[in-house]
C-alpha cells in the first residue's frame, strides 16, 4: 500500500516582528486561551526564531513556521511559506 505520510512536525502561523538578523526572522505567535481559575479568555504570545535561508520574509509578513532539528542555539523552526504579505505603508 502507498499511503501519504502525515507530517508529525508542528506548524504555527504568526507575524514577523524582526528581520534584522542574517537568515533569521523573529515570529510572534499569538493565541487565546481560557484562564484556568477564572475562565476568562486571555491572550498569550510567544516569540520564535525561524530560519529564513533566502531572507525573503520582511517585517509585518504573516508566515507559517515548521518545527525542525536545532539549527543554532535559539533556532529550531524553519519559515516554510508566506501566508499574507505585509500591508504597504
C-alpha positions as CSV (number, residue, x, y, z in Angstrom):
1,X,0.0,0.0,0.0
2,X,1.2,3.5,-0.7
3,X,-0.2,5.9,1.8
4,X,0.6,9.6,2.1
5,X,2.9,10.1,5.0
6,X,1.5,12.6,7.6
7,X,4.0,15.1,9.0
8,X,4.4,14.9,12.7
9,X,6.1,18.3,12.8
10,X,4.2,21.2,14.4
11,X,3.3,24.2,12.3
12,X,2.4,27.6,13.5
13,X,1.3,30.8,11.8
14,X,2.5,34.2,13.1
15,X,3.7,37.7,12.3
16,X,7.3,38.6,11.6
17,X,8.4,41.2,14.2
18,X,12.1,41.3,13.3
19,X,14.1,40.6,10.2
20,X,17.4,42.3,11.2
21,X,19.5,39.2,11.6
22,X,21.0,37.3,8.7
23,X,19.0,34.2,7.6
24,X,16.8,34.6,10.7
25,X,13.3,36.1,11.4
26,X,11.6,36.5,14.7
27,X,8.0,35.4,14.6
28,X,5.3,36.4,17.2
29,X,2.7,33.7,17.7
30,X,-0.5,34.9,19.5
31,X,-3.1,32.6,20.9
32,X,-6.2,32.9,23.0
33,X,-6.6,30.6,26.0
34,X,-9.1,30.3,28.8
35,X,-7.7,31.2,32.3
36,X,-7.5,28.1,34.4
37,X,-9.1,29.6,37.6
38,X,-11.3,32.5,36.3
39,X,-12.4,31.2,33.0
40,X,-11.7,34.5,31.2
41,X,-10.3,34.3,27.7
42,X,-6.8,35.9,27.8
43,X,-4.2,36.5,25.0
44,X,-0.9,34.7,25.3
45,X,2.1,35.2,23.0
46,X,5.4,33.5,22.2
47,X,8.3,34.6,20.0
48,X,10.3,32.0,18.0
49,X,13.4,32.4,15.9
50,X,12.9,30.8,12.5
51,X,15.4,30.0,9.8
52,X,14.9,32.1,6.6
53,X,17.6,30.9,4.1
54,X,16.9,33.4,1.3
55,X,15.9,36.4,3.6
56,X,12.6,36.7,1.7
57,X,10.3,37.4,4.7
58,X,10.0,41.0,5.9
59,X,8.7,42.7,9.0
60,X,4.9,42.6,9.2
61,X,4.5,39.5,6.9
62,X,2.3,36.7,8.2
63,X,4.2,33.4,7.7
64,X,4.0,29.7,8.6
65,X,6.8,28.1,10.5
66,X,7.6,24.4,10.9
67,X,9.4,22.6,13.7
68,X,12.9,21.3,12.7
69,X,16.1,19.9,14.2
70,X,18.1,22.6,16.1
71,X,19.9,24.9,13.6
72,X,21.6,27.1,16.3
73,X,21.3,27.9,20.0
74,X,17.9,29.5,19.7
75,X,16.7,28.4,16.3
76,X,14.7,25.2,15.8
77,X,12.0,26.4,13.5
78,X,12.1,26.9,9.7
79,X,10.0,29.5,7.8
80,X,8.0,27.5,5.3
81,X,5.6,29.7,3.4
82,X,4.2,33.2,3.2
83,X,0.5,33.4,4.3
84,X,0.0,37.1,3.9
85,X,2.2,39.9,2.7
86,X,2.6,43.0,5.0
87,X,0.4,46.0,4.0
88,X,2.4,48.7,2.3
89,X,2.6,51.9,4.5
